[in-house]
Amino acid sequence: MNAPNVVAEDYIQFLVASPTTVSRTEAARVQPATGRLVAHDSFTRLLHRLEPDAAML
């Protein structure tokens, strides 16, 4: 099994920095170039994998 492309902190940082309405597609588009491709499906899988936890935010 491959390691996830994004982690919860990536998405949380996007939510904090985004001044407008957010979407998984926009989150994938603005990810910094780290040599890895991040598709919006990566964020979808991340959100399905995480348990709802307000403390993390």
mmCIF file of the N, C-alpha and C atoms, coordinates in Angstrom:
data_MODEL
# 
_entry.id   MODEL 
# 
loop_
_atom_site.group_PDB 
_atom_site.id 
_atom_site.type_symbol 
_atom_site.label_atom_id 
_atom_site.label_alt_id 
_atom_site.label_comp_id 
_atom_site.label_asym_id 
_atom_site.label_entity_id 
_atom_site.label_seq_id 
_atom_site.pdbx_PDB_ins_code 
_atom_site.Cartn_x 
_atom_site.Cartn_y 
_atom_site.Cartn_z 
_atom_site.occupancy 
_atom_site.B_iso_or_equiv 
_atom_site.pdbx_formal_charge 
_atom_site.auth_seq_id 
_atom_site.auth_comp_id 
_atom_site.auth_asym_id 
_atom_site.auth_atom_id 
_atom_site.pdbx_PDB_model_num 
ATOM 1   N N  . MET A 1 1  ? 0.839   -1.177 0.000  1.00 0.00 ? 1  MET A N  1 
ATOM 2   C CA . MET A 1 1  ? 0.000   0.000  0.000  1.00 0.00 ? 1  MET A CA 1 
ATOM 3   C C  . MET A 1 1  ? 0.887   1.244  0.000  1.00 0.00 ? 1  MET A C  1 
ATOM 4   N N  . ASN A 1 2  ? 0.554   2.182  -0.846 1.00 0.00 ? 2  ASN A N  1 
ATOM 5   C CA . ASN A 1 2  ? 1.330   3.414  -0.951 1.00 0.00 ? 2  ASN A CA 1 
ATOM 6   C C  . ASN A 1 2  ? 0.991   4.376  0.184  1.00 0.00 ? 2  ASN A C  1 
ATOM 7   N N  . ALA A 1 3  ? 1.964   5.187  0.515  1.00 0.00 ? 3  ALA A N  1 
ATOM 8   C CA . ALA A 1 3  ? 1.743   6.210  1.535  1.00 0.00 ? 3  ALA A CA 1 
ATOM 9   C C  . ALA A 1 3  ? 0.808   7.282  0.979  1.00 0.00 ? 3  ALA A C  1 
ATOM 10  N N  . PRO A 1 4  ? 0.001   7.915  1.831  1.00 0.00 ? 4  PRO A N  1 
ATOM 11  C CA . PRO A 1 4  ? -0.902  8.960  1.343  1.00 0.00 ? 4  PRO A CA 1 
ATOM 12  C C  . PRO A 1 4  ? -0.125  10.152 0.794  1.00 0.00 ? 4  PRO A C  1 
ATOM 13  N N  . ASN A 1 5  ? -0.678  10.792 -0.238 1.00 0.00 ? 5  ASN A N  1 
ATOM 14  C CA . ASN A 1 5  ? -0.048  11.971 -0.832 1.00 0.00 ? 5  ASN A CA 1 
ATOM 15  C C  . ASN A 1 5  ? -0.222  13.211 0.020  1.00 0.00 ? 5  ASN A C  1 
ATOM 16  N N  . VAL A 1 6  ? -1.296  13.270 0.780  1.00 0.00 ? 6  VAL A N  1 
ATOM 17  C CA . VAL A 1 6  ? -1.553  14.423 1.640  1.00 0.00 ? 6  VAL A CA 1 
ATOM 18  C C  . VAL A 1 6  ? -1.886  13.924 3.040  1.00 0.00 ? 6  VAL A C  1 
ATOM 19  N N  . VAL A 1 7  ? -1.623  14.773 4.004  1.00 0.00 ? 7  VAL A N  1 
ATOM 20  C CA . VAL A 1 7  ? -1.954  14.464 5.393  1.00 0.00 ? 7  VAL A CA 1 
ATOM 21  C C  . VAL A 1 7  ? -2.902  15.540 5.903  1.00 0.00 ? 7  VAL A C  1 
ATOM 22  N N  . ALA A 1 8  ? -3.468  15.310 7.051  1.00 0.00 ? 8  ALA A N  1 
ATOM 23  C CA . ALA A 1 8  ? -4.466  16.230 7.601  1.00 0.00 ? 8  ALA A CA 1 
ATOM 24  C C  . ALA A 1 8  ? -3.918  17.651 7.732  1.00 0.00 ? 8  ALA A C  1 
ATOM 25  N N  . GLU A 1 9  ? -2.668  17.795 8.101  1.00 0.00 ? 9  GLU A N  1 
ATOM 26  C CA . GLU A 1 9  ? -2.083  19.122 8.267  1.00 0.00 ? 9  GLU A CA 1 
ATOM 27  C C  . GLU A 1 9  ? -2.063  19.899 6.950  1.00 0.00 ? 9  GLU A C  1 
ATOM 28  N N  . ASP A 1 10 ? -1.865  19.205 5.821  1.00 0.00 ? 10 ASP A N  1 
ATOM 29  C CA . ASP A 1 10 ? -1.906  19.873 4.514  1.00 0.00 ? 10 ASP A CA 1 
ATOM 30  C C  . ASP A 1 10 ? -3.267  20.505 4.284  1.00 0.00 ? 10 ASP A C  1 
ATOM 31  N N  . TYR A 1 11 ? -4.308  19.759 4.559  1.00 0.00 ? 11 TYR A N  1 
ATOM 32  C CA . TYR A 1 11 ? -5.665  20.264 4.328  1.00 0.00 ? 11 TYR A CA 1 
ATOM 33  C C  . TYR A 1 11 ? -6.015  21.357 5.328  1.00 0.00 ? 11 TYR A C  1 
ATOM 34  N N  . ILE A 1 12 ? -5.619  21.202 6.574  1.00 0.00 ? 12 ILE A N  1 
ATOM 35  C CA . ILE A 1 12 ? -5.895  22.215 7.591  1.00 0.00 ? 12 ILE A CA 1 
ATOM 36  C C  . ILE A 1 12 ? -5.204  23.526 7.234  1.00 0.00 ? 12 ILE A C  1 
ATOM 37  N N  . GLN A 1 13 ? -3.956  23.463 6.775  1.00 0.00 ? 13 GLN A N  1 
ATOM 38  C CA . GLN A 1 13 ? -3.249  24.674 6.372  1.00 0.00 ? 13 GLN A CA 1 
ATOM 39  C C  . GLN A 1 13 ? -3.944  25.350 5.194  1.00 0.00 ? 13 GLN A C  1 
ATOM 40  N N  . PHE A 1 14 ? -4.450  24.558 4.263  1.00 0.00 ? 14 PHE A N  1 
ATOM 41  C CA . PHE A 1 14 ? -5.200  25.123 3.149  1.00 0.00 ? 14 PHE A CA 1 
ATOM 42  C C  . PHE A 1 14 ? -6.456  25.823 3.654  1.00 0.00 ? 14 PHE A C  1 
ATOM 43  N N  . LEU A 1 15 ? -7.189  25.196 4.567  1.00 0.00 ? 15 LEU A N  1 
ATOM 44  C CA . LEU A 1 15 ? -8.414  25.806 5.096  1.00 0.00 ? 15 LEU A CA 1 
ATOM 45  C C  . LEU A 1 15 ? -8.127  27.125 5.806  1.00 0.00 ? 15 LEU A C  1 
ATOM 46  N N  . VAL A 1 16 ? -7.051  27.160 6.560  1.00 0.00 ? 16 VAL A N  1 
ATOM 47  C CA . VAL A 1 16 ? -6.701  28.374 7.292  1.00 0.00 ? 16 VAL A CA 1 
ATOM 48  C C  . VAL A 1 16 ? -6.298  29.490 6.330  1.00 0.00 ? 16 VAL A C  1 
ATOM 49  N N  . ALA A 1 17 ? -5.565  29.152 5.284  1.00 0.00 ? 17 ALA A N  1 
ATOM 50  C CA . ALA A 1 17 ? -5.028  30.163 4.367  1.00 0.00 ? 17 ALA A CA 1 
ATOM 51  C C  . ALA A 1 17 ? -6.011  30.608 3.302  1.00 0.00 ? 17 ALA A C  1 
ATOM 52  N N  . SER A 1 18 ? -7.063  29.853 3.076  1.00 0.00 ? 18 SER A N  1 
ATOM 53  C CA . SER A 1 18 ? -7.984  30.161 1.986  1.00 0.00 ? 18 SER A CA 1 
ATOM 54  C C  . SER A 1 18 ? -8.945  31.276 2.380  1.00 0.00 ? 18 SER A C  1 
ATOM 55  N N  . PRO A 1 19 ? -8.941  32.380 1.610  1.00 0.00 ? 19 PRO A N  1 
ATOM 56  C CA . PRO A 1 19 ? -9.827  33.490 1.938  1.00 0.00 ? 19 PRO A CA 1 
ATOM 57  C C  . PRO A 1 19 ? -11.249 33.326 1.377  1.00 0.00 ? 19 PRO A C  1 
ATOM 58  N N  . THR A 1 20 ? -11.467 32.320 0.554  1.00 0.00 ? 20 THR A N  1 
ATOM 59  C CA . THR A 1 20 ? -12.760 32.153 -0.107 1.00 0.00 ? 20 THR A CA 1 
ATOM 60  C C  . THR A 1 20 ? -13.310 30.765 0.165  1.00 0.00 ? 20 THR A C  1 
ATOM 61  N N  . THR A 1 21 ? -14.343 30.420 -0.548 1.00 0.00 ? 21 THR A N  1 
ATOM 62  C CA . THR A 1 21 ? -14.930 29.092 -0.459 1.00 0.00 ? 21 THR A CA 1 
ATOM 63  C C  . THR A 1 21 ? -13.884 28.057 -0.852 1.00 0.00 ? 21 THR A C  1 
ATOM 64  N N  . VAL A 1 22 ? -13.864 26.955 -0.133 1.00 0.00 ? 22 VAL A N  1 
ATOM 65  C CA . VAL A 1 22 ? -12.838 25.943 -0.378 1.00 0.00 ? 22 VAL A CA 1 
ATOM 66  C C  . VAL A 1 22 ? -13.417 24.739 -1.103 1.00 0.00 ? 22 VAL A C  1 
ATOM 67  N N  . SER A 1 23 ? -12.551 24.049 -1.827 1.00 0.00 ? 23 SER A N  1 
ATOM 68  C CA . SER A 1 23 ? -12.918 22.809 -2.486 1.00 0.00 ? 23 SER A CA 1 
ATOM 69  C C  . SER A 1 23 ? -11.675 21.928 -2.553 1.00 0.00 ? 23 SER A C  1 
ATOM 70  N N  . ARG A 1 24 ? -11.907 20.653 -2.744 1.00 0.00 ? 24 ARG A N  1 
ATOM 71  C CA . ARG A 1 24 ? -10.771 19.731 -2.858 1.00 0.00 ? 24 ARG A CA 1 
ATOM 72  C C  . ARG A 1 24 ? -9.979  20.007 -4.124 1.00 0.00 ? 24 ARG A C  1 
ATOM 73  N N  . THR A 1 25 ? -10.643 20.421 -5.183 1.00 0.00 ? 25 THR A N  1 
ATOM 74  C CA . THR A 1 25 ? -9.949  20.737 -6.426 1.00 0.00 ? 25 THR A CA 1 
ATOM 75  C C  . THR A 1 25 ? -9.033  21.934 -6.234 1.00 0.00 ? 25 THR A C  1 
ATOM 76  N N  . GLU A 1 26 ? -9.521  22.960 -5.554 1.00 0.00 ? 26 GLU A N  1 
ATOM 77  C CA . GLU A 1 26 ? -8.702  24.138 -5.286 1.00 0.00 ? 26 GLU A CA 1 
ATOM 78  C C  . GLU A 1 26 ? -7.532  23.785 -4.364 1.00 0.00 ? 26 GLU A C  1 
ATOM 79  N N  . ALA A 1 27 ? -7.763  22.947 -3.389 1.00 0.00 ? 27 ALA A N  1 
ATOM 80  C CA . ALA A 1 27 ? -6.685  22.526 -2.488 1.00 0.00 ? 27 ALA A CA 1 
ATOM 81  C C  . ALA A 1 27 ? -5.576  21.826 -3.266 1.00 0.00 ? 27 ALA A C  1 
ATOM 82  N N  . ALA A 1 28 ? -5.935  20.986 -4.205 1.00 0.00 ? 28 ALA A N  1 
ATOM 83  C CA . ALA A 1 28 ? -4.930  20.294 -5.023 1.00 0.00 ? 28 ALA A CA 1 
ATOM 84  C C  . ALA A 1 28 ? -4.189  21.280 -5.917 1.00 0.00 ? 28 ALA A C  1 
ATOM 85  N N  . ARG A 1 29 ? -4.903  22.262 -6.448 1.00 0.00 ? 29 ARG A N  1 
ATOM 86  C CA . ARG A 1 29 ? -4.291  23.218 -7.365 1.00 0.00 ? 29 ARG A CA 1 
ATOM 87  C C  . ARG A 1 29 ? -3.246  24.093 -6.689 1.00 0.00 ? 29 ARG A C  1 
ATOM 88  N N  . VAL A 1 30 ? -3.460  24.473 -5.439 1.00 0.00 ? 30 VAL A N  1 
ATOM 89  C CA . VAL A 1 30 ? -2.559  25.410 -4.772 1.00 0.00 ? 30 VAL A CA 1 
ATOM 90  C C  . VAL A 1 30 ? -1.488  24.747 -3.918 1.00 0.00 ? 30 VAL A C  1 
ATOM 91  N N  . GLN A 1 31 ? -1.402  23.439 -3.941 1.00 0.00 ? 31 GLN A N  1 
ATOM 92  C CA . GLN A 1 31 ? -0.361  22.759 -3.163 1.00 0.00 ? 31 GLN A CA 1 
ATOM 93  C C  . GLN A 1 31 ? 1.016   23.168 -3.676 1.00 0.00 ? 31 GLN A C  1 
ATOM 94  N N  . PRO A 1 32 ? 1.964   23.395 -2.760 1.00 0.00 ? 32 PRO A N  1 
ATOM 95  C CA . PRO A 1 32 ? 3.309   23.780 -3.200 1.00 0.00 ? 32 PRO A CA 1 
ATOM 96  C C  . PRO A 1 32 ? 3.961   22.653 -4.001 1.00 0.00 ? 32 PRO A C  1 
ATOM 97  N N  . ALA A 1 33 ? 4.804   23.034 -4.926 1.00 0.00 ? 33 ALA A N  1 
ATOM 98  C CA . ALA A 1 33 ? 5.507   22.056 -5.764 1.00 0.00 ? 33 ALA A CA 1 
ATOM 99  C C  . ALA A 1 33 ? 6.582   21.373 -4.927 1.00 0.00 ? 33 ALA A C  1 
ATOM 100 N N  . THR A 1 34 ? 6.330   20.147 -4.539 1.00 0.00 ? 34 THR A N  1 
ATOM 101 C CA . THR A 1 34 ? 7.286   19.394 -3.720 1.00 0.00 ? 34 THR A CA 1 
ATOM 102 C C  . THR A 1 34 ? 7.833   18.208 -4.477 1.00 0.00 ? 34 THR A C  1 
ATOM 103 N N  . GLY A 1 35 ? 7.595   18.165 -5.778 1.00 0.00 ? 35 GLY A N  1 
ATOM 104 C CA . GLY A 1 35 ? 8.065   17.041 -6.573 1.00 0.00 ? 35 GLY A CA 1 
ATOM 105 C C  . GLY A 1 35 ? 7.072   15.903 -6.643 1.00 0.00 ? 35 GLY A C  1 
ATOM 106 N N  . ARG A 1 36 ? 5.921   16.061 -6.005 1.00 0.00 ? 36 ARG A N  1 
ATOM 107 C CA . ARG A 1 36 ? 4.886   15.017 -6.040 1.00 0.00 ? 36 ARG A CA 1 
ATOM 108 C C  . ARG A 1 36 ? 3.595   15.642 -6.548 1.00 0.00 ? 36 ARG A C  1 
ATOM 109 N N  . LEU A 1 37 ? 2.889   14.899 -7.352 1.00 0.00 ? 37 LEU A N  1 
ATOM 110 C CA . LEU A 1 37 ? 1.610   15.372 -7.853 1.00 0.00 ? 37 LEU A CA 1 
ATOM 111 C C  . LEU A 1 37 ? 0.526   15.085 -6.823 1.00 0.00 ? 37 LEU A C  1 
ATOM 112 N N  . VAL A 1 38 ? -0.296  16.062 -6.571 1.00 0.00 ? 38 VAL A N  1 
ATOM 113 C CA . VAL A 1 38 ? -1.396  15.903 -5.630 1.00 0.00 ? 38 VAL A CA 1 
ATOM 114 C C  . VAL A 1 38 ? -2.694  16.138 -6.393 1.00 0.00 ? 38 VAL A C  1 
ATOM 115 N N  . ALA A 1 39 ? -3.495  15.108 -6.514 1.00 0.00 ? 39 ALA A N  1 
ATOM 116 C CA . ALA A 1 39 ? -4.776  15.222 -7.197 1.00 0.00 ? 39 ALA A CA 1 
ATOM 117 C C  . ALA A 1 39 ? -5.865  15.509 -6.174 1.00 0.00 ? 39 ALA A C  1 
ATOM 118 N N  . HIS A 1 40 ? -6.987  16.037 -6.655 1.00 0.00 ? 40 HIS A N  1 
ATOM 119 C CA . HIS A 1 40 ? -8.085  16.316 -5.720 1.00 0.00 ? 40 HIS A CA 1 
ATOM 120 C C  . HIS A 1 40 ? -8.616  15.024 -5.111 1.00 0.00 ? 40 HIS A C  1 
ATOM 121 N N  . ASP A 1 41 ? -8.414  13.901 -5.792 1.00 0.00 ? 41 ASP A N  1 
ATOM 122 C CA . ASP A 1 41 ? -8.819  12.608 -5.229 1.00 0.00 ? 41 ASP A CA 1 
ATOM 123 C C  . ASP A 1 41 ? -8.033  12.276 -3.966 1.00 0.00 ? 41 ASP A C  1 
ATOM 124 N N  . SER A 1 42 ? -6.810  12.788 -3.857 1.00 0.00 ? 42 SER A N  1 
ATOM 125 C CA . SER A 1 42 ? -6.021  12.568 -2.645 1.00 0.00 ? 42 SER A CA 1 
ATOM 126 C C  . SER A 1 42 ? -6.693  13.205 -1.444 1.00 0.00 ? 42 SER A C  1 
ATOM 127 N N  . PHE A 1 43 ? -7.264  14.393 -1.656 1.00 0.00 ? 43 PHE A N  1 
ATOM 128 C CA . PHE A 1 43 ? -7.977  15.059 -0.568 1.00 0.00 ? 43 PHE A CA 1 
ATOM 129 C C  . PHE A 1 43 ? -9.282  14.343 -0.254 1.00 0.00 ? 43 PHE A C  1 
ATOM 130 N N  . THR A 1 44 ? -9.945  13.819 -1.267 1.00 0.00 ? 44 THR A N  1 
ATOM 131 C CA . THR A 1 44 ? -11.168 13.055 -1.048 1.00 0.00 ? 44 THR A CA 1 
ATOM 132 C C  . THR A 1 44 ? -10.876 11.831 -0.183 1.00 0.00 ? 44 THR A C  1 
ATOM 133 N N  . ARG A 1 45 ? -9.829  11.092 -0.527 1.00 0.00 ? 45 ARG A N  1 
ATOM 134 C CA . ARG A 1 45 ? -9.458  9.908  0.262  1.00 0.00 ? 45 ARG A CA 1 
ATOM 135 C C  . ARG A 1 45 ? -9.070  10.297 1.680  1.00 0.00 ? 45 ARG A C  1 
ATOM 136 N N  . LEU A 1 46 ? -8.362  11.417 1.836  1.00 0.00 ? 46 LEU A N  1 
ATOM 137 C CA . LEU A 1 46 ? -7.980  11.894 3.163  1.00 0.00 ? 46 LEU A CA 1 
ATOM 138 C C  . LEU A 1 46 ? -9.218  12.157 4.014  1.00 0.00 ? 46 LEU A C  1 
ATOM 139 N N  . LEU A 1 47 ? -10.193 12.857 3.451  1.00 0.00 ? 47 LEU A N  1 
ATOM 140 C CA . LEU A 1 47 ? -11.384 13.207 4.222  1.00 0.00 ? 47 LEU A CA 1 
ATOM 141 C C  . LEU A 1 47 ? -12.234 11.991 4.564  1.00 0.00 ? 47 LEU A C  1 
ATOM 142 N N  . HIS A 1 48 ? -12.221 10.983 3.713  1.00 0.00 ? 48 HIS A N  1 
ATOM 143 C CA . HIS A 1 48 ? -12.951 9.746  4.024  1.00 0.00 ? 48 HIS A CA 1 
ATOM 144 C C  . HIS A 1 48 ? -12.225 8.926  5.088  1.00 0.00 ? 48 HIS A C  1 
ATOM 145 N N  . ARG A 1 49 ? -10.926 9.044  5.141  1.00 0.00 ? 49 ARG A N  1 
ATOM 146 C CA . ARG A 1 49 ? -10.103 8.260  6.050  1.00 0.00 ? 49 ARG A CA 1 
ATOM 147 C C  . ARG A 1 49 ? -10.108 8.839  7.467  1.00 0.00 ? 49 ARG A C  1 
ATOM 148 N N  . LEU A 1 50 ? -10.262 10.155 7.596  1.00 0.00 ? 50 LEU A N  1 
ATOM 149 C CA . LEU A 1 50 ? -10.191 10.815 8.898  1.00 0.00 ? 50 LEU A CA 1 
ATOM 150 C C  . LEU A 1 50 ? -11.486 10.670 9.675  1.00 0.00 ? 50 LEU A C  1 
ATOM 151 N N  . GLU A 1 51 ? -11.353 10.494 10.954 1.00 0.00 ? 51 GLU A N  1 
ATOM 152 C CA . GLU A 1 51 ? -12.500 10.533 11.864 1.00 0.00 ? 51 GLU A CA 1 
ATOM 153 C C  . GLU A 1 51 ? -12.773 12.008 12.172 1.00 0.00 ? 51 GLU A C  1 
ATOM 154 N N  . PRO A 1 52 ? -14.031 12.412 12.256 1.00 0.00 ? 52 PRO A N  1 
ATOM 155 C CA . PRO A 1 52 ? -14.322 13.794 12.616 1.00 0.00 ? 52 PRO A CA 1 
ATOM 156 C C  . PRO A 1 52 ? -13.767 14.117 14.016 1.00 0.00 ? 52 PRO A C  1 
ATOM 157 N N  . ASP A 1 53 ? -12.938 15.147 14.087 1.00 0.00 ? 53 ASP A N  1 
ATOM 158 C CA . ASP A 1 53 ? -12.292 15.492 15.342 1.00 0.00 ? 53 ASP A CA 1 
ATOM 159 C C  . ASP A 1 53 ? -12.033 16.994 15.358 1.00 0.00 ? 53 ASP A C  1 
ATOM 160 N N  . ALA A 1 54 ? -12.855 17.726 16.079 1.00 0.00 ? 54 ALA A N  1 
ATOM 161 C CA . ALA A 1 54 ? -12.698 19.178 16.148 1.00 0.00 ? 54 ALA A CA 1 
ATOM 162 C C  . ALA A 1 54 ? -11.422 19.580 16.862 1.00 0.00 ? 54 ALA A C  1 
ATOM 163 N N  . ALA A 1 55 ? -10.909 18.748 17.736 1.00 0.00 ? 55 ALA A N  1 
ATOM 164 C CA . ALA A 1 55 ? -9.683  19.064 18.469 1.00 0.00 ? 55 ALA A CA 1 
ATOM 165 C C  . ALA A 1 55 ? -8.495  19.203 17.521 1.00 0.00 ? 55 ALA A C  1 
ATOM 166 N N  . MET A 1 56 ? -8.493  18.440 16.421 1.00 0.00 ? 56 MET A N  1 
ATOM 167 C CA . MET A 1 56 ? -7.384  18.518 15.474 1.00 0.00 ? 56 MET A CA 1 
ATOM 168 C C  . MET A 1 56 ? -7.328  19.898 14.824 1.00 0.00 ? 56 MET A C  1 
ATOM 169 N N  . LEU A 1 57 ? -8.499  20.474 14.560 1.00 0.00 ? 57 LEU A N  1 
ATOM 170 C CA . LEU A 1 57 ? -8.521  21.827 13.992 1.00 0.00 ? 57 LEU A CA 1 
ATOM 171 C C  . LEU A 1 57 ? -8.149  22.855 15.025 1.00 0.00 ? 57 LEU A C  1 
# 
